[in-house]
């Protein structure tokens, strides 16, 4: 890559980060620079002609590529939501982990303005944020969803994917796994239709590694549209 391109990239990133401080909370300058160079390097001949007219290109790059940089832990505040069990626990055949949101794991803010590594409630709205990406706040970038998803009563914690402890390669997107402390888990709920073999395997893991965790069995009420729990 020629020196002019390198100089333009660095200058552009510096300007965008000064104008859009929210970006620096979501991605480090080094990561943003690498991503921008990779995404636009192949188009340098055309970019070289129109560089001055490409305001906001770094913010646009982040908006398009954020799912390759930022990972999201998605939780719900209600463990008895029928739709959540049906959609995300394979129709009641899986299990639910109940976390202690007061555990320090869920509040690892590095500064008062940090957008990452702490749990926050999702906001639901009828309309999409209409500002330019560079003008959006961290809340608008990460925590606003359509009001159609209100039933999820969702809380999110975002993290940089490169900080993950393990990566599993799959066809579409790699799965990034992060370690969490045992103390963050307060209960595990077994699905109403969970197979006995899988249930026994899970109970063995819990008894050997999570002996202080409360274990419950879920069942679907025969008379009401709700889920009931019995502690084992």
HELIX and SHEET records of a PDB file:
HELIX    1   1 UNK A    3  UNK A   19  1                                  17    
HELIX    2   2 UNK A   21  UNK A   26  1                                   6    
HELIX    3   3 UNK A   29  UNK A   40  1                                  12    
HELIX    4   4 UNK A   41  UNK A   43  5                                   3    
HELIX    5   5 UNK A   44  UNK A   50  1                                   7    
HELIX    6   6 UNK A   51  UNK A   53  5                                   3    
HELIX    7   7 UNK A   57  UNK A   65  1                                   9    
HELIX    8   8 UNK A   66  UNK A   68  5                                   3    
HELIX    9   9 UNK A   82  UNK A   88  1                                   7    
HELIX   10  10 UNK A  104  UNK A  106  5                                   3    
HELIX   11  11 UNK A  133  UNK A  135  5                                   3    
HELIX   12  12 UNK A  138  UNK A  142  1                                   5    
HELIX   13  13 UNK A  147  UNK A  152  5                                   6    
HELIX   14  14 UNK A  161  UNK A  163  5                                   3    
HELIX   15  15 UNK A  182  UNK A  184  5                                   3    
HELIX   16  16 UNK A  196  UNK A  209  1                                  14    
SHEET    1   A 3 UNK A  70  UNK A  76  0                                        
SHEET    2   A 3 UNK A 154  UNK A 160 -1                                        
SHEET    3   A 3 UNK A 120  UNK A 121 -1                                        
SHEET    1   B 4 UNK A  95  UNK A  99  0                                        
SHEET    2   B 4 UNK A 185  UNK A 190 -1                                        
SHEET    3   B 4 UNK A 214  UNK A 220  1                                        
SHEET    4   B 4 UNK A 227  UNK A 231 -1                                        
SHEET    1   C 2 UNK A 123  UNK A 125  0                                        
SHEET    2   C 2 UNK A 144  UNK A 146  1                                        
SHEET    1   D 2 UNK A 166  UNK A 168  0                                        
SHEET    2   D 2 UNK A 175  UNK A 177 -1                                        
END                                                                             
